[in-house]
Amino acid sequence: MGRCVYGGIYDPDHPTADEHGFRGDVAELVRELGVTVIRYPGGNFVSGYRWEDGVGPVAERPRRLDLAWRSLESNAVGTDEFCRWARGLGIDPIMAVNLGTRGVDAAVDLLEYVNFAPGSTSTADRRVANGHKDPHAVRTWCLGNEMDGPWQIGHKTADEYGRLAAETARAMRRADPDLELVACGSSNSGMPTFGTWERIVLEHTYDLVDHISLHAYYEPVGGDVDSFLASSEDMRTMITGIAATADHVGAARRSRKRLTISFDEWNVWYQHRFAGQDALEVTENGALIEDVFDVTDAVVVGDLLMALLDHCDRVAIACQAQLVNVIAPILTRDGGPAWRQTIFHPFALTARYARGTVLRAAVRTPPVATEKYGDVPATRVTAVQEPETGALTLLAANRNRAEPARLTVPLRAFGSASRPGHTSRPLRLLEHLAIADADPSATNTAEHPDRVVPRPVTGTVVDGDQTLTAILPPSSWHLIRLGD
């Protein structure tokens, strides 16, 4: 889509390009971002994609019209190139199969091509002949994309999709019983079929899949910034509602299985700036929805990350969409620099430090009024403890645009005393970083790539009573690290 691949991760003429044509500067930023999985090939694109077009000698690959985004696809980058690139960065690929214009046969053929050993089938040997002897070993597979959406190529009703997904899942599991499979859930919470779609689809697929997907994008509709800052309230409601729907289907089937959620598309997206798919002219590698994100957007993204962590008992997979250029944390210029958008930073910090056990934080906070969600908590706090060291990471968002928040956290129950065999030592403050600015509309550019970065916060203390105190400015997102 747009310049995510071509001109994004892949640009053979770029000064930093490797021998396969992938940009080295972008790869370094992807490493810094802390990405662990990447879903490929998308997105609406997959619903018209013929995977066979993207394998074999590049010079012999056909050019195709992508109906989803009305763009010409050269197929210079395909399955083998993507898997090699991802594995080279230590990233696990998640593959999506086309259930829009294709079905069971194509999905099983792709599975054989990607995962089967040399000599096992002629399709696997085709991969070997293309220069990739070892299987790509992709474990997680998405059964189509946003099939509830009328914009989707091959859009289906819940019953139509549910049956096709079940037949595809059954065939793929016969080929490889150890796969993780994701059934398509709702494209957003505003869909008229939200909830009902999941129930019907899972009635067909419950015993065959591991996850149900959710997608959500947020923007300040009509300039309503207060509701925009509270976007995670919608995400939280989606997660709990669909988890309950899945549990209802499981209970009706007398099943002990517990499905989890793959929130495999989420982000801030200024959709009001996008004229729509039907208004696009046919182009090749043209710029598409390259939103520039500001401080407020970064606060929202940080808060959405916290919502995902707070529901990690049900959210097993989450993929921010997308990676480069297209509503992305990384922007590039063709042949020029790559730089971090504001939303890069909460993702990178969360990926690096919010590892371990997510704790249930009991937060007392005044409300803030919003037009869309009513009164919501002005402050959200997420706590994660690293089990080996006892270190504590706090993520916090002050969603009040007018007033600072005073954060106090009792820490007496934490510290190395909670770890058997360790001498009791209280936690101390290691670091407090914030994304905040006097100008909430500040952005990063190629000329000023570090205009908005996480900055140290002064005045945060842990007193002798082991109570943390910090001041959170209006419209801000925070990472606070504590250890012994």
N, C-alpha and C positions, 0 to 999 in steps of 0.2 A: 504494500500500500504506500503510495507516494514515494518518499525518499528514505523509507525505513531500511530497506536492503540496498538498493542501488543509490549510491551517494551517501548512505548511512554507514552500515557495517562494511559495505563492499564498494571499493573504488580502485580498480587496478592502476589508474594513473596517479593516485595520490602519492606524495613523497614518502609516506609511512607505510604504504601497502606491502604486505608480505608476498611470498611467491605464489600464493593462491588468490591474490587480489583483495584481501581484507585489510582494512585500515588498522594500523597499529595504534594510532592515538585513540581511536574509538574503543579498541579492545582494552586498552589500559583503563579507560573510564568505566567500562563495563565491569572490569575486575574491582575497581574501587567502589562501584555501586553495591557490590556484594550479591549479585544475582546468582541464584542457585538452580533455577529452572527457567526455560524459555519455551513457550508454546508456539508451534510452527505447523503449517504456514499461515496461521491466523484463525480467525477473523472471517469476514464476509468473503474474502478471496477464496477460501477453501471450498466453498459450495459450488464453484464452477471449475475447480482445478483438476487437471489430469496429471497425476504425479509422474507418469511415464515421460512427459514432455521435459522434465527437469533432471533426467539421468542420461548417461552416455556422453559421447564426445560433444563438447559445448558447441562446436561449429555446426553440428548436425541437428541441434535442438530447434524445434519450430518456434516461431513467434506466434503468440496467441493474443486475442482480445480478452482481457479480464472484464467480464460483464459487471462485476460488483462495483468497481471504481472506474470503469470505462478507460482503462489504460492498456497500453501494449506491453505485454510481458515477454521479455527476451529469453527467459528460462536459463540465463547464464548461471544463476544460483539455483540449485535444487536440493534434493534431499541429502545427497552425499556431501555436498559442500557445506550445507548448514550443520549437519551432524559433526563433521570434522572440525568446523569452527567452534561449535559449542563445547565439544569434548576437550578441545585444546585450551579452553578457558576454565575447565573444570565444572562445566555447567551440564546438567541433565536435560536432554531434549524431551519435550512433551509433543507428540505428534497428533494432528487432527486429520480425520478422514472425511472425504467428500460424501455426505449423504443428501446433498442437494440435487445434483444431476447424475450421481452414480449411486453405488450401493454395495452389496455384500462382496461380489467378486473383486472389485477394485480395492476394497479395504483389506481383504485377505491377501491379495497379491502384494500390496504395499507392505503388509506385515512380513510376508515371506522375504521380500527384497531387503527390508531393513534388519530383520532379526535372525534369519535362518543361517545355519552354518554352511560353509562351502561344501558342495556336493550333495546337499540335502534335497534341493529342488532346482529346477531350471531357472526359476526366478531369483533364487539366491545366487546361483552361478552367474546370472546377469550382473549382479552387483560386483562379484569378483572380477568379471571381465572388464568392468568399468574402473578397476583399480582399487577396490576396497575389499580386501580379503576378509578382514574381521567384521563380524556383525556389529551393527551400531548399538544393539542392546537397549532399545527404547522400551521402558516398562509401562509408561502411562500414555493412554490414547483417548482422545476426545471423539465421541461419536457425532460428528457434525458440529455445526455452529449456529446459534441463534435461529433455530428452525421455527420458532414461534413468530418471527418477524416477517411481515408482508414484504419487506424490502429484500429478503433473502432469496437468492436464486434457488429455486426448488422448495420454496416455503410450503409447509405442510400443517395440517391440523395435528392436535396432540395425539389422536389415535393413529393417524398415518405415520407420524414420526415415531411414536412409541413402538409400533410394530416393526418398522424398519430397523430402529435402533436395537431392538431385542434380537432380531434375526442376525444382524451384523455382529452383535456382541456374542451370540451363541457360536457363530462360525469362527470368530477370532479366538474365542476361548478353546475351541476344539483344536485350533492350530497351536495355541500357546496358553495353557491354563493359568499361568502366573502373571498375566497382565493386570494392570489397574485400568479400569474403564470409567469414563466420565460421560453421563447422559446430559443432553442439553436441557437446562432449566430456562428460566425467564430472562429476556434481554434487559429488562428493567422493571422496577416495582410499579410503574405506571401502565404496564401492559394490561389490557382488559382481561386477559386470561391468567394473570399472575395468581399463583397458588393452585388454581384448577389445572393449569398446564402440567405442573409438577405431579399432581395427584394422578392424572391420567397416564402420563409418561411412565411414572414409577409403577403403576399397576401392570404395565407391560414388561418393565425392565428390572424391577427391584432385586430379583435373585441373580441378575446377570451383571450388574454394575457395582462400582464401589463408591462413586461420587455423583452428585447432581450439581450442575454448574449454575452460577449466578453471574450477571453482569450489571454494572451500574456506573453511570457517568454523572458528574455534578457541575453546575455552573450557577452564578448569581442571576437567576431569572428576573428580568425587569429591574435589575440593580438591587435586588434584595440581598444585601451582603450578610445581614444577620442570619437569615435562613441558610445561606451558603456556608457560613462558618459552622453551622450545626448539621452539615450534610451527613455526618456519621450516624445521626439518629435514624435516618432512613436505612443506611446500611445495616445497622444493628437490628432494626425491625425486620428487614428482609431475611437476615440470617436466622433469627429465632422463628419467624413464620414458616420458612421453608424447612427448617429442621423439624418443626412440629408436623408439617405436612408429610415429610418422609417417615416420621415415627408413626403417624396415623396409618399409612399404607403398610408399614411393617407390622403394626399391631393387628390390622385386619387380616394379614396373612399368617398370623401366629408365628412370626419370624423373630429369631433372636439376633438377627443381623442389624447393625446400626450404620446406616449410610452417613457419609460425611459430605461436606460441601467443597466444591472447587470454585472459588470466586476468581475465575480465570480471565476476567476483564474488569478493570476498575480504574478510575482516574478522574481528574478534572478535565472537562472538555467543553469549550465555548461553542456549543452546537448552534447558537443563534448566528454565529459568524459564518456557518457552513451553509451554502446554498442548497445542498442536497445532492444525492447521487444522480438524479435525473438531469440536473443542470450541468453536469461535468462534460467537458469536451474530451474527445479521445486524445490522450497524450502518452508519452513514454517517459517514465521517471520524473513526472512533474511534481512540484511541491503540493502537498495536500494536508490540510488542517495542521499546519505548523504553529500551533498556539505558543505564544510567549508567556511564561508564567511569572507571577509576581509573588510578593511576600505572603499575601493573603492566601493565594493558591497553595503555597508551601505549608501554611498552617493547616489548611483543610486536608492535604495529603497526609501530613503527620497524624492528624486526628483519625483519618480513615485507617491508617496502619495500626493505630491503637485499638480501633474497633475489631479489626481482624485478629489481633493478639488476644483481646479479651474473649473472643469466641473460638480460640484455638482448639477447644474440645470438640467443635463441630466443623471448623474450617480447616481442611487438611492441606489445601493448595490455594495459593492466591498469586495472580499474575497482574502486575500493573501494565496497562496497555497505553502506549507501546514503548519500545526501547529507545529508538533514535528518530529524531525529527518529527514524527507523527505523534502529536500530543505527548511529548516524550521528555524524560529527564535529561537527555543529551541532545544537543543541536550541533549541526555541522554546516560548513560551507563546502561546496564542491571544490576539491583541490586545495581547500584552505583549512582553517582551524576547526577543532571540536571543543565544545565547552559545556559546563554544567549549568542546567537551569536551576531555578530556586528549589523546585520539587526534588531535585537530585539529593539534596542534603538530608531531609528527614528519612528518606529510604535508606541511604548509605549508613547513617548512624544507627537506625533501627536494626538493619541487617547485621551490623558489626557487634552491637552491644546487647540487644534485647534477645539473648539466648539463654535458655534454661527453662525454669518453671514459671509460668504466668500465674501470679497471685490474684486473689479476688480482693480488690481494693474497695474498702468502704469509705466513700468520699462524701463529706458534707460540704455543700456549696450553694450559694444563692442562685436563683434562676436568672436566665436572660430571656426576654420575650422575643419570639420570632413569628413572622406571619405564617409560615408554612407548617411549623411543627409545634406551635404554642410555646409554653414555657419549657425551657430545656436547661440542663445543668450548665452554668457558666464555665465551669472548669471540669475537664476530664483528666484522670490520672490512671496510668497503667504501670504496674510493677512487675518486674521479672527478676527472679533470683537464680544465679548460677550455682548449681548444686555442689560442684566440686570445691569452689572457693568461698561460697557464701556471699559473694559480691551481689549488690542490689543495684538494678538499673530502674530509674523512674522516668517515664515519659509523661509529659503534661502539656495540655493545650488550654490556654485561656481564650475562650471564644467570645468574650465581652470586648466590644470595640472601644468602649468608653472608659472602663475602669480596670486598674491593675488587680491582680488576685494575690492574696497572701497565702502561701502554701506552708502548712506545718505537717510534719510527718513524724510520729513516734517510732523510734528505731530500736527500742529496748529489746524487742523480741528477736532481733536479727544479730548479725555479727558472727564471729567464728565459734561462739559458744554453741551455736545451733548445729555445728558439725562435730560428730563423735571423734574423740581423740585429739582435739585441738584445744589449746589454752584459750580461755575466754578473752577476746579483745573486741572492743567496741568498733563499730563502723566509723570511718572517717570520710569526709568529702574528698573525692578524687577529682571531680570535674563537673562543672555546670555550664552547658552550652545552650544558646538560644537562637532561634530564628525569629527576629523581630526587627522592626525598623520604624523610625519616625515617619517614613513614607511607605505605607503598606502597598503602594503600587510599584515599588522599586523592582527592577528586573536585572538579569544578567544578560550581557551581550558579548559578541566576539571581541569588541573593543574594550569592554569592561566586564570580563568574565567572573570577577570576584566582588562585584558590587554587593551581592547578597550571599553571605556565607554564615555558618554557625559561629557565633562569637561568645567568648567567655563572659559569664555573668558575675559581677562582684556583689558582695554583701550576703551571699548564701553561707549559712553557718550550721554546724552541728554543735549544740551546747553540751554542757556537762551532764545534763539530764537525758542525753541521747535523743534530742528532738531536732529535726531538720527544719530550718526556716528559710524560705526563699520568697522573693517578690517576682511575680510573673506579669510583665507589661501587657497592656491590651493587645489583642490579636497576635498572640505569640505561641510558639511551640518550643518545647524544652526537652533536653536530655540531661539527667542528673545521675552521676555514677558514684556509688559508695562502696568502699571496701575496707579491709583492715591493713 
